[in-house]
Amino acid sequence: MEFQKTPGWLDWYDGPSKPRFKVPAGSVDAHCHVFGPGAEFPYAPERKYTPCDASKQQLYALRDHLGFARNVVVQATCHGADNRAMVDALVHSSGKARGVATVKRSVTDDELKAMHDAGVRGVRFNFVKRLVDFTPKDELIEIANRINKLGWHVVIYFEAVDLPELWDFFTALPTTVVVDHMGRPDVNKPVDGPEFELFVKFMREHSNVWSKVSCPERLSVKGPPALNGEQNAYRDVVPFARRIVETFPDRVLWGTDWPHPNLKDHMPDDGLLVDFIPHIAVTAELQQKLLVDNPMRLYWPEES
Ligand SMILES: O=C(O)c1cc(C(=O)O)oc(=O)c1
């Protein structure tokens, strides 16, 4: 099947720089995706965008280039609830990748078991309207209760303005809950203003809630972009991510978000994204928790 990319689509950055920041041994890129390839794993009919291909081989080459040891491959919305490309990436990772799936209520126990055996450890619930159609909350709760029995967790993706409305649903989830990209704060607003305070309260009052401090390239308003050797990229995101890392050091994860779906402005150099890490996790101890100890506890508990 031939797929036509969404007009204006930016392809992932080829030939990323070697990071100056040396990540600790055993580091995990805890948020990344594979796209297709579409000829082998077709994009879902209900998708909201059609990406360029981004294969498992390319993902794992990036992992090695950046100095990471493992990946958590998160089901991308362009594949809907067809998890074959993500699962294929896991089973060809020599145990170095675990995954987060998207499932519907109709998923069978045998299908969940097969995904578990392949390395899936969570499901993703998406509330970003430009990416997915609405799924009824009773369906999501039913799924959360089923996957809880497998020891899996729920990953949620939403925008900061929607947190008040989603609060009761999120706080009723029975599992560990991992928030994608810090709940997408508006970094034009103050880091100690009411919107971000609500997110901090969400984490403070609910010890089962974790956050990925990822995607400065999506959240930044002022840049500068992580291109051309820029060592001070996305400064306006730093106070937000740093606050979460320092307040909740044992409940944070970091990921590249490669291949960076739906960026409109520029495509970052992933090597420079790694160089962003020491700005938000400023001590060796915080870096070790963010990149190794926390993701290992969540995704490879049997080894940590
Ligand atoms: O902001 C986005 O566009 C985005 C999309 C997806 C996806 O399509 O799965 O995943 C992400 O982590 C971020």
The ligand as an SDF file (V2000), in Angstrom:
LIG
                    3D

 13 13  0  0  0  0  0  0  0  0999 V2000
    1.7330   15.8830   19.8730 O   0  0  0  0  0  0  0  0  0  0  0  0
    1.6500   15.0000   18.9810 C   0  0  0  0  0  0  0  0  0  0  0  0
    1.2870   15.2420   17.8330 O   0  0  0  0  0  0  0  0  0  0  0  0
    1.9860   13.6100   19.3500 C   0  0  0  0  0  0  0  0  0  0  0  0
    1.4070   12.5760   18.6140 C   0  0  0  0  0  0  0  0  0  0  0  0
    1.6110   11.2890   19.0090 C   0  0  0  0  0  0  0  0  0  0  0  0
    0.9440   10.1740   18.3480 C   0  0  0  0  0  0  0  0  0  0  0  0
    0.3990   10.3890   17.2690 O   0  0  0  0  0  0  0  0  0  0  0  0
    0.9340    9.0880   18.9310 O   0  0  0  0  0  0  0  0  0  0  0  0
    2.4030   10.9990   20.0720 O   0  0  0  0  0  0  0  0  0  0  0  0
    3.0360   11.9850   20.7870 C   0  0  0  0  0  0  0  0  0  0  0  0
    3.7330   11.6270   21.7510 O   0  0  0  0  0  0  0  0  0  0  0  0
    2.8270   13.3160   20.4180 C   0  0  0  0  0  0  0  0  0  0  0  0
  1  2  2  0
  2  3  1  0
  2  4  1  0
  4  5  1  0
  4 13  2  0
  5  6  2  0
  6  7  1  0
  6 10  1  0
  7  8  2  0
  7  9  1  0
 10 11  1  0
 11 12  2  0
 11 13  1  0
M  END
$$$$
